[in-house]
Amino acid sequence: MGAGTISRGARKLRLVLAGMMDDIGGPNTPQRSNMLGLALLKSFCDSRPELSGAPHIIIFDESTAIRPDALTRKILRCNPDAVGFSLRECNYRISAKTATLLRKAKPGLKIIIGGYEAGARTGEMLRMFDADCAVIGEGEAALAEILLAWKQGSPIAGIPGTACMRDGKILHGPARKPMNLEEGVSPYTAGLYASANLPYACMTLETSRGCPNNCAWCSWPHNSKIRVIPLERLRKEIEFICTLPEKYGVAFSDSNIFASPERAVSILGAIHSHDPAQKRQWWINPYLGHITPNIARLCNHRYFEIACGVETVNPKALEINHRFYDRTAETSGAMLLAKYAPEALVSAQIICGLPGDTLAGFCNTIDRVFRMGFRYMDVFPLNVLPGTYLHRNAEKLGIKFMPESPFRIIETPDFPLRDMKRAHCVAHTVETLLRDDRYRESLLSHALAGGSITIAAIALAKELAQDGFRIESMLNPQTTDNQQLATLSNMMRPDRKLPASAGKAILNWKNNLLRGPKPQSEILHNLRPSLSGMREENELSYHD
């Protein structure tokens, strides 16, 4: 029997595929979506004639709240011959502890790892899991070949798109060509989600794979041709999902669902056709430069949440992070959505802490997105993920970040820790004030007129402080440390509201501080937050 083979007699090979996702919530973020990758693996392998139904594949799509011992018991009850773990930043530790418990309970069990972490840190993950094989990149065809090898009693080392550990050395198989997505099998139409009682808040749907960009912080495959899933399959998937109870939303996994305007119109049309009453939630990520008037009109859905990746407009940060930014095209796209899709929740995504960025540049990005016509923003602290350009070149770039997951940025040469904390406070102040209808429209109008929304928001925050209320007190005390900050749009405690007695502060702000756009030479302001422990002797100002 060759290395990596399975002997099981006449019994059908049993494989458990396990994965875990975070339970999270907030604007533009579904609470938990299904791990589509696991379902795609099963539906593809179940359809392969060469396997002839030999593997019996069982999926455990769990929350990261599950304990390793509980997951171990669930898996062992299936009496598997092999277990595959889909590894992400949020679950690889839980998965590794589960693998250790499984090995102890069933020493002959085979362990396969896949997912992003298996590709980004192949050797480390193989050792951590004592795994028999790692699948690198897209896994459908690779897993099918692994199962066929086990069915035939052949070794798995050398299969394209895989890596195995032998005598302390990693043995890589040849690189595997990108999959022809027309060969894929939809888990939705294949019946994997037949139950109407699923443990998710939303379903994940992909319309394409690949990304032509090369953003330095991104863990997605770079500079790859976009491959598309046939439109007829997508229409059937949308039709099926819309037969599920309306509590299940849909999150599109594409980095840019509108890469092809013609396809975008067809996909959006299918959504409107099968959700005519607009009762289901849909989460979409587009590139603003691809928005047309027709697409914008089709985005006018009261339960569309459209998160647009602006990230930064700082030229130095754009250059260092290999980020493309077309100010004219992206402003046009934002304005089209603002004009033709008023019912949708359209937000700009911004990254805080990018190499090359500064506090001034970060504030300028916030100002810019609201001048583009956005009404909401999502600010995320940078995570320097293993396998990315930033992680590989961290020493060269002089960036410091947490050595363990989530690898949160601490500081960069241009963005020291004290400024990072200030940036978090500025973003939190703007975000908090925009939640209050009493001056939301004034702030947005000020921005559209060319004014600085960050300057106006900090000025109002100071007026509120003089009235006895500090906006920073609304920060969740569990997440105020720079290394622990979660998505800034989710940081406001729901039990805290701006005071009803803030009328005097608002009146002073409107009369004395909000006077429309100022000449560039006059746009100077002290952006020093008054958070305890963050006061500095020198004032901080910036030019737009």
Rosetta blueprint (number, residue, H / E / L):
1 M L
2 G L
3 A L
4 G L
5 T L
6 I L
7 S L
8 R L
9 G L
10 A L
11 R L
12 K L
13 L L
14 R E
15 L E
16 V E
17 L E
18 A E
19 G E
20 M E
21 M E
22 D L
23 D L
24 I L
25 G L
26 G L
27 P L
28 N L
29 T L
30 P L
31 Q L
32 R L
33 S E
34 N L
35 M L
36 L H
37 G H
38 L H
39 A H
40 L H
41 L H
42 K H
43 S H
44 F H
45 C H
46 D H
47 S H
48 R L
49 P L
50 E L
51 L L
52 S L
53 G L
54 A L
55 P L
56 H E
57 I E
58 I E
59 I E
60 F E
61 D E
62 E E
63 S E
64 T L
65 A L
66 I L
67 R L
68 P H
69 D H
70 A H
71 L H
72 T H
73 R H
74 K H
75 I H
76 L H
77 R L
78 C L
79 N L
80 P L
81 D L
82 A E
83 V E
84 G E
85 F E
86 S E
87 L L
88 R L
89 E L
90 C L
91 N L
92 Y H
93 R H
94 I H
95 S H
96 A H
97 K H
98 T H
99 A H
100 T H
101 L H
102 L H
103 R H
104 K H
105 A H
106 K L
107 P L
108 G L
109 L L
110 K E
111 I E
112 I E
113 I E
114 G E
115 G L
116 Y H
117 E H
118 A H
119 G H
120 A H
121 R L
122 T H
123 G H
124 E H
125 M H
126 L H
127 R H
128 M H
129 F H
130 D L
131 A L
132 D L
133 C E
134 A E
135 V E
136 I L
137 G L
138 E L
139 G L
140 E H
141 A H
142 A H
143 L H
144 A H
145 E H
146 I H
147 L H
148 L H
149 A H
150 W H
151 K H
152 Q H
153 G L
154 S L
155 P L
156 I L
157 A L
158 G L
159 I L
160 P L
161 G L
162 T E
163 A E
164 C E
165 M E
166 R E
167 D L
168 G L
169 K E
170 I E
171 L E
172 H E
173 G L
174 P L
175 A L
176 R L
177 K L
178 P L
179 M L
180 N L
181 L H
182 E H
183 E H
184 G L
185 V L
186 S L
187 P L
188 Y L
189 T L
190 A L
191 G L
192 L L
193 Y L
194 A L
195 S L
196 A L
197 N L
198 L L
199 P L
200 Y L
201 A L
202 C E
203 M E
204 T E
205 L E
206 E L
207 T L
208 S E
209 R E
210 G L
211 C L
212 P L
213 N L
214 N L
215 C L
216 A L
217 W L
218 C L
219 S L
220 W L
221 P L
222 H L
223 N L
224 S L
225 K L
226 I L
227 R E
228 V E
229 I L
230 P L
231 L H
232 E H
233 R H
234 L H
235 R H
236 K H
237 E H
238 I H
239 E H
240 F H
241 I H
242 C L
243 T L
244 L L
245 P L
246 E L
247 K L
248 Y L
249 G E
250 V E
251 A E
252 F E
253 S L
254 D L
255 S L
256 N L
257 I L
258 F L
259 A L
260 S L
261 P H
262 E H
263 R H
264 A H
265 V H
266 S H
267 I H
268 L H
269 G H
270 A H
271 I H
272 H H
273 S H
274 H H
275 D L
276 P L
277 A L
278 Q L
279 K L
280 R L
281 Q L
282 W E
283 W E
284 I E
285 N L
286 P L
287 Y L
288 L H
289 G H
290 H H
291 I L
292 T L
293 P H
294 N H
295 I H
296 A H
297 R H
298 L H
299 C L
300 N L
301 H L
302 R L
303 Y L
304 F E
305 E E
306 I E
307 A E
308 C E
309 G E
310 V E
311 E E
312 T L
313 V L
314 N L
315 P H
316 K H
317 A H
318 L H
319 E H
320 I H
321 N L
322 H L
323 R L
324 F L
325 Y L
326 D L
327 R H
328 T H
329 A H
330 E H
331 T H
332 S H
333 G H
334 A H
335 M H
336 L H
337 L H
338 A H
339 K H
340 Y H
341 A L
342 P L
343 E L
344 A L
345 L E
346 V E
347 S E
348 A E
349 Q E
350 I E
351 I E
352 C E
353 G L
354 L L
355 P L
356 G L
357 D L
358 T L
359 L H
360 A H
361 G H
362 F H
363 C H
364 N H
365 T H
366 I H
367 D H
368 R H
369 V H
370 F H
371 R H
372 M L
373 G L
374 F L
375 R L
376 Y E
377 M E
378 D E
379 V E
380 F E
381 P E
382 L L
383 N E
384 V L
385 L L
386 P L
387 G L
388 T L
389 Y H
390 L H
391 H H
392 R H
393 N L
394 A H
395 E H
396 K H
397 L H
398 G L
399 I L
400 K E
401 F E
402 M L
403 P L
404 E L
405 S L
406 P L
407 F L
408 R E
409 I E
410 I E
411 E E
412 T E
413 P L
414 D L
415 F E
416 P L
417 L H
418 R H
419 D H
420 M H
421 K H
422 R H
423 A H
424 H H
425 C H
426 V H
427 A H
428 H H
429 T H
430 V H
431 E H
432 T H
433 L H
434 L L
435 R L
436 D L
437 D H
438 R H
439 Y H
440 R H
441 E H
442 S H
443 L H
444 L H
445 S H
446 H H
447 A H
448 L H
449 A L
450 G L
451 G L
452 S L
453 I H
454 T H
455 I H
456 A H
457 A H
458 I H
459 A H
460 L H
461 A H
462 K H
463 E H
464 L H
465 A H
466 Q H
467 D L
468 G L
469 F L
470 R L
471 I H
472 E H
473 S H
474 M H
475 L E
476 N L
477 P L
478 Q L
479 T L
480 T L
481 D L
482 N L
483 Q L
484 Q L
485 L L
486 A L
487 T L
488 L H
489 S H
490 N H
491 M L
492 M E
493 R L
494 P L
495 D L
496 R L
497 K L
498 L L
499 P L
500 A L
501 S L
502 A L
503 G H
504 K H
505 A H
506 I H
507 L H
508 N H
509 W H
510 K H
511 N H
512 N H
513 L H
514 L L
515 R L
516 G L
517 P L
518 K L
519 P L
520 Q H
521 S H
522 E H
523 I L
524 L L
525 H L
526 N L
527 L L
528 R L
529 P L
530 S L
531 L L
532 S L
533 G L
534 M L
535 R L
536 E L
537 E L
538 N L
539 E L
540 L L
541 S L
542 Y L
543 H L
544 D L
